Amino acid sequence: MKPTDFATYLTEFLSIYLPGQKNASRNTIASYRDTFKLLIRYCQEQRDIPVEKLKMSMLTNGLITDFLEWIEKSRKCSIATRNQRLAAIHSFYRYAQYEEPSGILHFQKVIAIPIKKTSKPSVPHLTPEAMKLLLSQPGKMTSKGRRDLTLLSVLYDSGCRVQELADLKVRDVVLNNPAVLILTGKGNKVRRVPLMKNTMTLLEHYIQENSLDKPWKSDYPLFINKQHNKLTKEGIAYIISQYVSLARKISTIVPEKVMPHMFRHSKSMHLLQAGVNLIYIRDFLGHEDIKTTEIYAKCDSELKRKAIENAYPDLVDSNLPDWNKDAALLVWLSNLK
Protein backbone atom coordinates (compact mmCIF):
# COMPACT_ATOMS: atom_id res chain seq x y z
CA MET A 1 0.00 0.00 0.00
CA LYS A 2 1.33 3.40 -0.99
CA PRO A 3 1.90 5.70 2.03
CA THR A 4 -0.40 8.71 2.29
CA ASP A 5 0.90 12.27 2.06
CA PHE A 6 0.21 12.70 5.79
CA ALA A 7 2.39 9.69 6.63
CA THR A 8 5.18 10.97 4.39
CA TYR A 9 5.17 14.53 5.70
CA LEU A 10 4.87 13.50 9.35
CA THR A 11 7.76 11.04 9.08
CA GLU A 12 10.01 13.62 7.44
CA PHE A 13 8.88 16.33 9.89
CA LEU A 14 9.74 14.29 13.00
CA SER A 15 12.82 12.44 11.77
CA ILE A 16 14.52 14.93 9.42
CA TYR A 17 13.18 18.49 9.72
CA LEU A 18 12.99 18.88 13.53
CA PRO A 19 16.32 17.27 14.47
CA GLY A 20 18.22 18.27 11.34
CA GLN A 21 17.04 21.74 10.35
CA LYS A 22 15.48 23.06 13.55
CA ASN A 23 17.99 21.37 15.88
CA ALA A 24 15.08 20.56 18.20
CA SER A 25 15.83 18.74 21.44
CA ARG A 26 14.75 15.16 22.10
CA ASN A 27 12.11 16.44 24.51
CA THR A 28 10.61 18.78 21.90
CA ILE A 29 10.49 16.01 19.31
CA ALA A 30 8.90 13.65 21.86
CA SER A 31 6.28 16.27 22.72
CA TYR A 32 5.43 16.81 19.04
CA ARG A 33 5.31 13.04 18.49
CA ASP A 34 2.83 12.66 21.36
CA THR A 35 0.63 15.35 19.83
CA PHE A 36 0.29 13.41 16.59
CA LYS A 37 -0.24 10.13 18.42
CA LEU A 38 -3.23 11.81 20.06
CA LEU A 39 -4.43 13.26 16.76
CA ILE A 40 -4.27 9.83 15.07
CA ARG A 41 -6.10 8.28 18.02
CA TYR A 42 -8.80 10.96 17.78
CA CYS A 43 -9.25 10.30 14.06
CA GLN A 44 -9.53 6.57 14.65
CA GLU A 45 -11.84 6.64 17.68
CA GLN A 46 -13.96 9.74 17.06
CA ARG A 47 -13.97 10.05 13.25
CA ASP A 48 -13.57 6.37 12.31
CA ILE A 49 -10.63 7.19 10.01
CA PRO A 50 -7.96 4.44 10.02
CA VAL A 51 -4.41 5.73 10.17
CA GLU A 52 -3.42 4.12 6.84
CA LYS A 53 -6.10 6.19 5.08
CA LEU A 54 -5.47 9.49 6.84
CA LYS A 55 -4.62 12.25 4.34
CA MET A 56 -3.70 15.91 4.69
CA SER A 57 -6.94 16.92 2.95
CA MET A 58 -8.92 15.23 5.76
CA LEU A 59 -7.14 17.21 8.47
CA THR A 60 -9.11 20.41 7.98
CA ASN A 61 -9.22 23.37 10.34
CA GLY A 62 -12.64 22.10 11.50
CA LEU A 63 -11.26 18.66 12.40
CA ILE A 64 -8.26 20.17 14.19
CA THR A 65 -10.54 22.50 16.17
CA ASP A 66 -12.71 19.55 17.19
CA PHE A 67 -9.59 17.63 18.16
CA LEU A 68 -8.51 20.48 20.45
CA GLU A 69 -11.96 20.55 22.07
CA TRP A 70 -11.73 16.79 22.58
CA ILE A 71 -8.36 17.20 24.30
CA GLU A 72 -9.71 19.86 26.63
CA LYS A 73 -13.15 18.44 27.45
CA SER A 74 -12.96 14.66 27.05
CA ARG A 75 -9.36 14.19 28.21
CA LYS A 76 -9.65 16.95 30.83
CA CYS A 77 -6.42 18.64 29.71
CA SER A 78 -5.60 22.20 30.70
CA ILE A 79 -5.75 25.09 28.26
CA ALA A 80 -1.95 25.26 28.44
CA THR A 81 -1.74 21.63 27.24
CA ARG A 82 -4.27 22.36 24.49
CA ASN A 83 -2.16 25.30 23.33
CA GLN A 84 1.00 23.19 23.45
CA ARG A 85 -0.63 20.60 21.14
CA LEU A 86 -1.79 23.35 18.79
CA ALA A 87 1.73 24.80 18.65
CA ALA A 88 3.03 21.42 17.46
CA ILE A 89 0.32 21.24 14.78
CA HIS A 90 1.07 24.80 13.67
CA SER A 91 4.75 23.91 13.29
CA PHE A 92 3.89 20.82 11.22
CA TYR A 93 1.60 22.75 8.89
CA ARG A 94 4.18 25.51 8.39
CA TYR A 95 6.58 22.79 7.30
CA ALA A 96 3.96 21.17 5.03
CA GLN A 97 3.09 24.39 3.19
CA TYR A 98 6.67 24.67 1.95
CA GLU A 99 6.73 21.04 0.92
CA GLU A 100 3.40 21.25 -0.93
CA PRO A 101 2.70 24.85 -2.06
CA SER A 102 -0.46 23.76 -3.88
CA GLY A 103 -2.13 23.11 -0.52
CA ILE A 104 -1.08 26.41 1.03
CA LEU A 105 -4.65 27.73 1.46
CA HIS A 106 -5.75 24.59 3.29
CA PHE A 107 -2.63 24.63 5.46
CA GLN A 108 -2.93 28.32 6.35
CA LYS A 109 -6.49 27.82 7.55
CA VAL A 110 -5.09 25.43 10.17
CA ILE A 111 -2.21 27.76 10.98
CA ALA A 112 -4.80 30.52 11.56
CA ILE A 113 -6.46 28.59 14.43
CA PRO A 114 -5.77 30.89 17.39
CA ILE A 115 -4.17 29.99 20.69
CA LYS A 116 -6.81 29.90 23.42
CA LYS A 117 -6.46 32.64 25.99
CA THR A 118 -6.00 31.64 29.60
CA SER A 119 -5.28 33.40 32.85
CA LYS A 120 -1.60 33.44 33.68
CA PRO A 121 -1.00 31.69 37.01
CA SER A 122 1.53 33.01 39.48
CA VAL A 123 4.93 31.34 39.45
CA PRO A 124 4.91 28.54 42.07
CA HIS A 125 8.03 28.78 44.21
CA LEU A 126 9.32 28.18 47.71
CA THR A 127 10.42 30.86 50.15
CA PRO A 128 14.09 30.78 51.20
CA GLU A 129 13.02 29.38 54.58
CA ALA A 130 10.97 26.61 52.95
CA MET A 131 13.81 25.71 50.58
CA LYS A 132 16.29 25.60 53.45
CA LEU A 133 13.99 23.26 55.38
CA LEU A 134 13.54 20.99 52.36
CA LEU A 135 17.28 20.80 51.69
CA SER A 136 17.91 19.85 55.31
CA GLN A 137 15.85 16.64 55.05
CA PRO A 138 18.22 14.17 53.30
CA GLY A 139 20.24 12.20 55.85
CA LYS A 140 23.99 12.68 55.64
CA MET A 141 24.82 9.32 57.25
CA THR A 142 23.91 7.18 54.23
CA SER A 143 25.22 7.21 50.66
CA LYS A 144 21.65 7.60 49.33
CA GLY A 145 21.04 10.56 51.60
CA ARG A 146 24.28 12.22 50.49
CA ARG A 147 23.40 11.59 46.86
CA ASP A 148 19.95 13.11 47.33
CA LEU A 149 21.34 16.12 49.18
CA THR A 150 23.81 16.74 46.36
CA LEU A 151 21.12 16.26 43.71
CA LEU A 152 18.63 18.65 45.32
CA SER A 153 21.33 21.23 46.01
CA VAL A 154 22.50 21.16 42.39
CA LEU A 155 18.90 21.38 41.15
CA TYR A 156 18.34 24.54 43.23
CA ASP A 157 21.75 26.17 43.03
CA SER A 158 22.11 25.86 39.25
CA GLY A 159 18.49 26.72 38.45
CA CYS A 160 18.58 23.94 35.86
CA ARG A 161 15.62 22.21 34.24
CA VAL A 162 14.94 18.71 35.53
CA GLN A 163 15.91 17.15 32.20
CA GLU A 164 19.16 19.10 32.23
CA LEU A 165 19.87 17.62 35.66
CA ALA A 166 19.04 14.08 34.49
CA ASP A 167 21.32 14.50 31.45
CA LEU A 168 24.35 15.67 33.46
CA LYS A 169 27.53 13.70 32.98
CA VAL A 170 30.59 13.68 35.21
CA ARG A 171 32.54 15.79 32.70
CA ASP A 172 29.90 18.53 32.98
CA VAL A 173 31.08 19.31 36.51
CA VAL A 174 34.07 21.67 36.54
CA LEU A 175 35.37 22.04 40.09
CA ASN A 176 38.31 24.31 39.24
CA ASN A 177 38.13 27.89 40.44
CA PRO A 178 35.60 29.16 39.51
CA ALA A 179 33.41 26.05 39.80
CA VAL A 180 30.80 25.77 37.04
CA LEU A 181 28.20 23.35 35.76
CA ILE A 182 27.89 22.83 31.99
CA LEU A 183 24.22 22.44 31.10
CA THR A 184 22.73 21.41 27.77
CA GLY A 185 19.29 23.00 27.48
CA LYS A 186 16.52 23.38 24.93
CA GLY A 187 17.64 23.21 21.33
CA ASN A 188 20.91 21.63 22.55
CA LYS A 189 22.12 25.06 23.66
CA VAL A 190 25.00 24.85 26.12
CA ARG A 191 25.48 27.27 29.01
CA ARG A 192 27.84 27.42 31.97
CA VAL A 193 26.41 28.35 35.35
CA PRO A 194 28.48 29.13 38.46
CA LEU A 195 28.24 26.93 41.54
CA MET A 196 28.24 28.24 45.07
CA LYS A 197 30.93 27.04 47.48
CA ASN A 198 28.68 24.69 49.49
CA THR A 199 27.28 22.99 46.40
CA MET A 200 30.79 22.67 44.97
CA THR A 201 31.93 20.94 48.18
CA LEU A 202 28.98 18.53 48.08
CA LEU A 203 29.73 17.65 44.45
CA GLU A 204 33.42 17.18 45.21
CA HIS A 205 32.70 14.71 48.03
CA TYR A 206 29.99 12.96 45.99
CA ILE A 207 32.31 12.41 43.02
CA GLN A 208 35.11 11.11 45.26
CA GLU A 209 32.81 8.84 47.28
CA ASN A 210 31.41 7.22 44.12
CA SER A 211 34.83 6.98 42.42
CA LEU A 212 33.62 9.15 39.54
CA ASP A 213 36.91 11.05 39.37
CA LYS A 214 38.54 8.38 37.20
CA PRO A 215 39.32 9.64 33.66
CA TRP A 216 37.41 6.82 31.93
CA LYS A 217 34.25 7.71 33.88
CA SER A 218 33.91 11.24 32.51
CA ASP A 219 30.97 10.21 30.30
CA TYR A 220 29.14 8.39 33.10
CA PRO A 221 25.82 9.86 34.27
CA LEU A 222 26.36 12.08 37.31
CA PHE A 223 23.29 10.79 39.16
CA ILE A 224 22.17 7.17 38.83
CA ASN A 225 19.43 4.94 40.27
CA LYS A 226 19.67 1.48 41.88
CA GLN A 227 19.91 -0.13 38.43
CA HIS A 228 22.96 2.08 37.68
CA ASN A 229 21.05 3.90 34.95
CA LYS A 230 20.76 7.67 34.85
CA LEU A 231 17.88 9.09 36.84
CA THR A 232 14.72 9.96 34.94
CA LYS A 233 12.54 13.05 35.39
CA GLU A 234 10.00 10.85 37.17
CA GLY A 235 12.69 9.43 39.43
CA ILE A 236 13.85 12.91 40.46
CA ALA A 237 10.23 13.96 41.11
CA TYR A 238 9.79 10.90 43.35
CA ILE A 239 12.92 11.75 45.36
CA ILE A 240 11.65 15.30 45.90
CA SER A 241 8.22 14.06 47.02
CA GLN A 242 9.81 11.89 49.72
CA TYR A 243 11.59 14.83 51.32
CA VAL A 244 8.57 17.11 50.93
CA SER A 245 6.61 14.65 53.08
CA LEU A 246 9.34 14.72 55.75
CA ALA A 247 9.62 18.51 55.67
CA ARG A 248 5.85 19.01 56.05
CA LYS A 249 5.93 17.04 59.32
CA ILE A 250 8.09 19.86 60.66
CA SER A 251 6.39 22.85 59.04
CA THR A 252 3.70 23.55 56.46
CA ILE A 253 5.74 26.39 54.94
CA VAL A 254 6.72 23.71 52.41
CA PRO A 255 3.84 23.28 49.91
CA GLU A 256 2.05 19.96 49.80
CA LYS A 257 3.15 19.38 46.23
CA VAL A 258 6.61 20.44 45.05
CA MET A 259 7.48 19.75 41.42
CA PRO A 260 11.11 19.73 40.17
CA HIS A 261 10.57 22.92 38.15
CA MET A 262 9.70 24.77 41.37
CA PHE A 263 13.39 24.58 42.33
CA ARG A 264 14.21 26.56 39.18
CA HIS A 265 11.41 29.06 39.88
CA SER A 266 12.57 29.41 43.49
CA LYS A 267 16.18 30.11 42.51
CA SER A 268 15.01 32.73 40.01
CA MET A 269 12.78 34.49 42.53
CA HIS A 270 15.49 34.44 45.20
CA LEU A 271 18.03 35.95 42.77
CA LEU A 272 15.55 38.65 41.83
CA GLN A 273 14.74 39.41 45.47
CA ALA A 274 18.46 39.69 46.16
CA GLY A 275 18.70 42.46 43.58
CA VAL A 276 20.31 40.49 40.74
CA ASN A 277 19.74 42.07 37.32
CA LEU A 278 17.13 40.43 35.08
CA ILE A 279 19.65 40.21 32.21
CA TYR A 280 21.94 38.06 34.33
CA ILE A 281 19.02 35.89 35.48
CA ARG A 282 17.98 35.42 31.83
CA ASP A 283 21.45 34.15 30.93
CA PHE A 284 21.63 32.05 34.11
CA LEU A 285 18.35 30.30 33.24
CA GLY A 286 19.12 29.95 29.54
CA HIS A 287 16.13 31.98 28.35
CA GLU A 288 16.30 33.28 24.79
CA ASP A 289 13.98 36.23 25.44
CA ILE A 290 14.06 38.58 28.42
CA LYS A 291 10.24 38.55 28.34
CA THR A 292 10.31 34.96 29.61
CA THR A 293 12.40 36.06 32.58
CA GLU A 294 10.21 39.09 33.30
CA ILE A 295 7.45 36.78 34.58
CA TYR A 296 9.38 36.52 37.86
CA ALA A 297 9.47 40.29 38.30
CA LYS A 298 5.73 40.51 37.60
CA CYS A 299 4.96 37.90 40.25
CA ASP A 300 6.93 39.50 43.09
CA SER A 301 4.53 42.02 44.63
CA GLU A 302 6.95 42.91 47.45
CA LEU A 303 9.61 43.82 44.89
CA LYS A 304 7.08 46.03 43.09
CA ARG A 305 6.17 47.79 46.33
CA LYS A 306 9.83 48.51 47.14
CA ALA A 307 10.49 49.78 43.61
CA ILE A 308 7.55 52.18 43.83
CA GLU A 309 8.63 53.39 47.28
CA ASN A 310 12.14 54.11 45.98
CA ALA A 311 10.90 55.82 42.83
CA TYR A 312 8.44 58.29 44.36
CA PRO A 313 8.55 60.59 47.38
CA ASP A 314 6.19 59.88 50.24
CA LEU A 315 3.36 62.26 49.31
CA VAL A 316 0.62 60.73 51.44
CA ASP A 317 0.53 61.89 55.05
CA SER A 318 -0.39 58.96 57.29
CA ASN A 319 -0.67 61.12 60.44
CA LEU A 320 -4.40 61.39 61.17
CA PRO A 321 -5.95 63.79 63.70
CA ASP A 322 -7.43 62.37 66.89
CA TRP A 323 -11.16 62.72 66.25
CA ASN A 324 -11.92 61.96 69.90
CA LYS A 325 -10.74 65.46 70.78
CA ASP A 326 -13.27 67.11 68.48
CA ALA A 327 -16.29 67.34 70.82
CA ALA A 328 -18.53 69.11 68.30
CA LEU A 329 -17.97 66.40 65.70
CA LEU A 330 -18.65 63.63 68.24
CA VAL A 331 -21.97 65.26 69.26
CA TRP A 332 -22.97 65.65 65.62
CA LEU A 333 -22.15 61.99 64.85
CA SER A 334 -24.08 60.82 67.91
CA ASN A 335 -27.20 62.72 66.81
CA LEU A 336 -26.96 61.51 63.22
CA LYS A 337 -29.92 59.27 62.23
N, C-alpha and C positions, 0 to 999 in steps of 0.2 A: 504493500500500500504506500502510495506517495505521501510524504509528510505534508501537512498543511502549512500555509504561510505563517500562521501563528506559532506552530511548533518550530519552524525554521528561525523566525525572528527572535523568539524567546530563548532558544538555545544559544544563538550568537550573542544576544544581549547579556546573558548571564555568564557565559564562558569566555567570550572574547572582548566585547565592548567594555564591560564594567572593570574587569581586572587589567585589561591591556591598555585601553585608551583613557579611562577615567581614573585608573589606579585606585579603585575602590578597595576598602579593607574587606577582610573575610566576613566581618560582622555585618557590614553593609550589604554584601552580596547575599549572605544568609537571610537577612531581613527581607530583601527584595524577593528572594526565592520563596520564602514563606507566604508573601503576599499572593504570588501567582498560584501557589498550592491551594490557597483559600479560594481564589477566583475560579480555578478549575473545579474544585469541590462544589462551589455554588452553582456553576453551570451544569454539573452532573446531577446534583440533588434537587435543585430548585427549578432548573430550566430543561432538565432531561436532555442535555446535550453531551454526548460522550466525548471524551477528550480527543480521540482520534479524528473527530469530525469538526472540532472547534476551529473556526476561521476568524481572521481579523474583522471581516465584514459583519460577523455576528456580535462582536464586542462593541456595541454602539454606546453612545453616551448614556442612553436610557438604561441599558443593561448594567453599565458600570455604576450608575447612580443607585440602582436597585441593590446592587452588590454591597455598596457602602452602607445602605440602610439595613441590610441583612446583618452586616458585621456589628453595627451599633445596637440594633434592637434584638435580634435573635441570639447573637453570641454575647450580648451584654458588654461589648467593648467600649472603652472610653472614646470621647471625641478626639483625643490626642492620638489614639491608636488608629482610628478611622482616617485621620489626616495623614498619618504615617504611611498607611496603605495606599492612599491616593497619591502621595508623593512618589511612591515607587511606580505606580501606573503612569503618572505624568512623565516620568523619566523614560519609561519604556516606549511610550507613544512619541516622544520627541526623537528618540532613536529611530523608530519605525518610519517617521515621515521623511527622513533623509534617505532611508533605504528604499522606500517606495513612494516617490513624489506624486504618483497618480492618486494616491489615497489621502493626500494632505488635508482635504476638507473634512473627511471622516475623522482623521486623527486629531485635528485641531478642535473638533467639537468635544472630544474627550479631554484634551488638554485644558479646555476652557471651564471644566467642572471646577467650581471654586472650593477652596479649603473652608471647612465649617468653623465658624467663629466659636470660641470658648473662653470662659473666664480664665485669666492667668492666675494659677495658685501661687501662694507665697512659697519661697524656697525653703524646703524642710531642712533644718540643721540643728545641731546640738550647741548648747552654750559651752563656753570653755570649762565651766565646772562639771557639766554633764560628761563632756569628752574626757576630762581627767579621771572621773569616776569610772568610766567604761574602760579606759586604758589600764586602770589599776586592778582589773579583775583577773587576767591570766596569772596563774601561779608560776612563780619563778623557780620552783624546786623540781619541776619535771621538764623533759626536753620538749614535750608537746606545748606546755605552758609558755616556755621561752620562745618556741616557734611562733605561737599565736601572738605573743606580745610584740615580737619583731614585725610580724605581718601587719597587725593593726596599726602599729606606730608608723610603718612605711606608708600604709594606705592614707593615713591622716597627714603626715608630715610632707609627703610629696604632692598631695592633692591629685593623685592619679585616678584614672578611671579603673573600675574593677577588672576589666579585660586587660588593661595595661599592666596591672599588678600580676594577674595570672600568667601573662606572657613573659614576665621578667626572667632573664637568664643571669647566671652568676657574673658573666662578663659585663652586664649592664650596671653593676655596682662598682663605682670608682671611689675608693676610700682614701686616695691621696688628698692632700690639702690643695684646694677645697674639695670636700667630699660631694659627689654628685650622683644622681641616678639618671640613667639614659632610658627614656621612655619612648616607645613607638606607639603613636596615637592613631587617630582616624586618618584614612588616606595614606597610611604608612609614613606619616610625618614624624620625624625624630626630634625630640627636645631634651635638653639637659636641665634638671632641676636640682637646686642645692639641697643638701641634707643638714639638719641641725645636729649639733654635737651628740646629743643623747641617742638619737636614732642611728647615727653613724657608729656609736659604740655598740649598740644592740646588734647591728648588722655585722660588725667585726667579730663579735663573740659567736654569733649564729653561724657564720661562715667557717670559723675555726672549729667549733664544736661538731659540725657536720662534715668536716674534712672537704669543704668545697673550695679550698684555696689551692688545690692541685691544678697545675696548668691544663691537664687534659679534661678537667671538669668545667671549663669556662662556658661551655654551651649547655650545661645541665640547667634544668629549671631551678629557679631560686627557692621556690616553695613547692613542696610535694606532699601528696597524701600518703596513706598507709600502703597503697599499692605502688608507691614510688613513681607515680605519674604526676604531672603538674596539676596543681589545684584548678578546679573549674570555678566559674562565676557562682554557681550554685553552692559549691563547697565552701567558698569564702563567705557567702551569705549565711550559711548554716553555722559557721564558726562565730560570726558576729552575733547571731541570735542567741547562742549559748551564753555569751557574756552579757548580753542585754538582760537576760533573765536573772543572772546573778546580781547585776548592778541595781535592778529595780527592787530587789529585796532590801537594799540599803536605802535607796531614795528614788522617788518617782520623777526626779528631774530628768532622768533618762526616758525618752519616749518608749511606749510599749513596742513599737515596731521601728527598727533602725535598719535601713537598707544600705548596702555598700556605698551607693552614690552620695549618701548623706555625709560621709566622711569628707568627700571632695567639697560639697557645699559648705560644710562647717569650716574647713580650712580657708576657703575663700572669704567667708563672712568674718572670720577672726582676723585675717590679713587686712581686710577693709576697715574693720573697727580699730585696728592698730595704726591706721593712717597710711597704709601702703597704697601707692598710686595704682589706679585702675589699669594703666598701661602695663605695669609690671605684673599685675595679677592676670591679665589677659595672656601674656607670654608664659607665665608660670603654669597656667591651666591648659595652654595649647589651643586657645580659641583663635579662630581666623579673624573674627569681627569683634570689635570692642563692644558692639551692641549686645552680644551674648553675655559679656562680662557685666554690663551695666545692670542686669537683672538683680545682682546682689546689692548694688547701691539703692535701687528702687525699693527693695524689701526691708532695708534697715531704717526703721522710723526714728530710732534714737540718733542715728548719724545725721538724718535730715534735720532733726530738731537742733542739734549742735551747730550744723552748718548755717542754719537760719539765724541762730543766736549770734554767731560770729560775724555774720554779714550785715546785720542791721542793729542800730542802736536801740536801747530799751526805751521805747516811746510810751509804753503803757504804764501808768502809775498804779501799782498794786496796793498803795496805802489808802484804805477806805476810812472815812470818818466814823466815829462811834455814834451811831444813831440813838443809842440809849440816852445820850446827853441832851438830845433835842426834845424837850418836854412838849412843845407845841405840836411837833410831828407825831409824837406818841399818842397824844390826846386825839388828834385828828384821825389816826389809824384806828384807835379804839372805837370811835363813834361811826366809823365807816360801815355801811350796811348795803 
